């Protein structure tokens, strides 16, 4: 009986020690100066492109396998790159307004990886929680990693984040419609 209790106690102690020291992944800080977030939005009569500054970010690895990530974008830096002068100023101002991203009240957006599945040698399917204007919704996208660089592309349905201006779902005329989905292309260096 004493032998069984001793064996059980040893198993609990060593089991607890093993469980208390899981293999920790390595977090790699993203270089916000050399990384780039580009957006492209579409409307019936064309499209617009621009950038947003990455405020902070990390990718987490177990060896060379991607296991997680977390990013914060500075929404106050959203701007258009395909326009100049008054047109650029007007569109930039509109994007910052409550019609779109309400950047005064919501200066940052975040993305937190919740699931990462290897889909090839250097590629992964990622599911994450994207928060825009304080609203969090899941998104799924692909990311590729090559050395100390990563590239991801994702489509975002803006109406899920209360960005409804110009959407035909919310009353915009078809000839003035802005499509609900926009693209984000993210080039990271870490």
C-alpha positions, 0 to 999 in steps of 0.5 A, a space after each residue: 500500500 505504501 509503495 502504491 502511495 509513493 508511486 502515485 506521489 512521484 507520478 504526481 510530482 514528476 507529472 506536475 513538473 512536466 506540465 508546469 514546464 511546457 516547451 515555450 515558443 519563441 516570439 519574434 518581434 516584427 520590425 514595424 519600420 520595414 514591414 508594410 500593410 497595404 489596403 485596397 477597396 473597391 467601388 463600382 467605378 474603380 478602386 482606391 489603395 493605401 497604407 496603414 502603419 503597423 504599431 507592433 507585432 509578434 510572430 510565435 514559432 516552435 522551432 521553425 513552425 509558426 504557432 501564433 501571432 499578434 498585431 496592432 495597427 495604428 488606424 490614425 495613419 490610414 491614408 490613400 496612396 493613389 490620390 493627390 491634393 484635395 481628393 486625397 485629403 477628402 478621402 483620407 478625412 472620410 476614412 477617419 470619420 465615423 462613416 468609416 473607421 472612427 479613428 479618433 475613438 478607435 485609434 488601433 485595430 488588432 489581430 490575434 491568431 487563434 489557430 495556425 495549421 500548416 498547409 505546406 512547407 512554408 505556408 499556413 492557414 491562420 484563423 484569428 480574431 480581428 478587432 476593428 472599431 471595438 468589434 471582434 470577428 473571426 477571419 481566416 487567411 493564408 500566410 507564407 514565411 520565408 526566412 525572416 519575412 512573411 506575407 499574408 493576404 486577407 479579405 475583410 467584410 467591413 460591414 461586420 465592423 459597423 463600416 456600412 457607408 456606401 454599402 448596397 446592403 444598407 441603402 447605397 445606390 448601386 451606381 455609387 456602391 462601395 463593395 463590402 469587402 476590402 483587401 489587406 496585403 501584409 509584408 512582414 520582416 522580423 
